[in-house]
Amino acid sequence: DIVEISFLSPLESAQEWIAAYHESFDIKTSIFTNTKCEHIDEGYEFVFNNIAMKQASMMPITNTAQYLVFENFMSTSSTSFEKFSGEVNDLISLLPSIRDKIEVSVLHPEHVDADNRSPVPVLVMTWK
C-alpha cells in the first residue's frame, strides 16, 4: 500500500486544487471559508451564516464565488453532499432577497464528474 502524506490543511488543499482546476475561480472575486462541522444542522448553519455575512459585508455581492470547504462533512458520500446542496438550493429559493442571486454547486472527492473531484467537499455559491 502507498500512503500519501500531505502537509497542507484541508483548506489549503482545496484552495490549491480550485485555483488550478475550477473554471469559475478568480483570485479577485473568490472567497474561501472552512468548517469542521460533522452534522447536517451545523452544515445548514454554516451555509446560511456565510450568506448572511456576505449580504452584510461592504464587498460587492454580484459576480463573486464563495467556496465553503467542509473538512469533516460527508467526505465519503458525494451523493449525500449533492442532496445537501439541493436542499440548500430549495431553502434559498424560499427567500425572496436571495432567490435569484445564488447558484449552488458542489465539488467532492467522489464526484461522478472528474472535473469536480476536489480533495475535500466544497459547496460553491456563485453570486449573480
N, C-alpha and C positions, 0 to 999 in steps of 0.2 A: 504494500500500500504506500502511496505517495501522500504525504501530509503537507499541505501548503500553510505557511505561516505568514501572516501579514502584520506589519507594524502600523498600519493605518486603522483609524477608528472606523466604525460603520459609516459615519457621516462623511469622513474623508474619502472612503472608498466610493460612496455614492457620488460625491462631488466630482471626483476624477472620472468616473465612468460616464456620468451625464455630460460633462464638458467635452469628452471625447466622442460620444456616440449619440446623444439625444439631439435631434434636429431642432427642437424648439429652444435649446439653451442659448442664452445671450448673457454674457457676463454683466452687462449694464442693466438688465431688467429682470434678472433671476434672483430669487431669494431662497435660501435653504434653512430649514428648521428641522430639528430631530426630536424624537421621543423614545423613551424606553418602555412605553406603556405595553401591557400584555392583554388587557381585557377590552372587549368591544365598547363598553361605555366610556372608557378612557380614550379610546380611539376617536369616538364622536366628539368628545370634549376637546381633544387636541385639534381636530379639524376646524370646529366651529369657533374655538378661541382664536385660531390663526385667521379665520375670515374676519372676525370682529376686530382684531388688531390691525389687519390690513385696511379695513374701512376707516378706522380711527386714525391711521397714520397720515402724515402730511405728504407722503410719497404719492405720485400718480398711481391710480389703480389700474387703468387700462394698459393693455399690451405688456403685461408682466406675467411671469410664471413663478408660482410658489411650489417648491419641491419639499414635500413633507416626508421626511425619512423616518420610517418605523423600524427601529433596531430589533425589537423583540416581538413583533406583531405579525402573526400569520406568515412567518418566513418560510414555512414548508407547504403552504397551500395557496397557490395562485388563484384557484377558483374561488376560495373564500374571500381573498383580498379583492378580487374583481366584484364579488357580490357586495362586499362592504362599500366599495366605491359607487356601485349602483344605488345603494341605499342613501349614501351621502348625496348623490345627484337628485334622488327623489325628494329629500328634505330641502335641498337648495331650491328646487322647483316650487316649493310651497311658500317661499319667502320673496314677496314682490320686489324688495330692494336689490336683490342679487340674482333673481330668477334667470335672467338672460345675460348675465355678466360673467359667469364662471363656467368653464368647460373642464370636466374632471376626467383624468385618465390615470392609468397605473403602469408602473414598471415593477418587475418582480423576477427573482432568480429562476422561477419555474414557468415564466410566461410562455404561452404557446408560440407567440411571435418572437423569433430570435432577436429581432431588433429592439425588443422591450425587456430583455433579460438583464436586469441590473443586479449588482451584488447583494442588495438588500431591498425589501419592499419600499416603494416610494409612491405616494399619491401626488399626482401633478395637478395643480389647479392653475389653469390659464385664464387670466382675466382679460376679457374682450373690451 
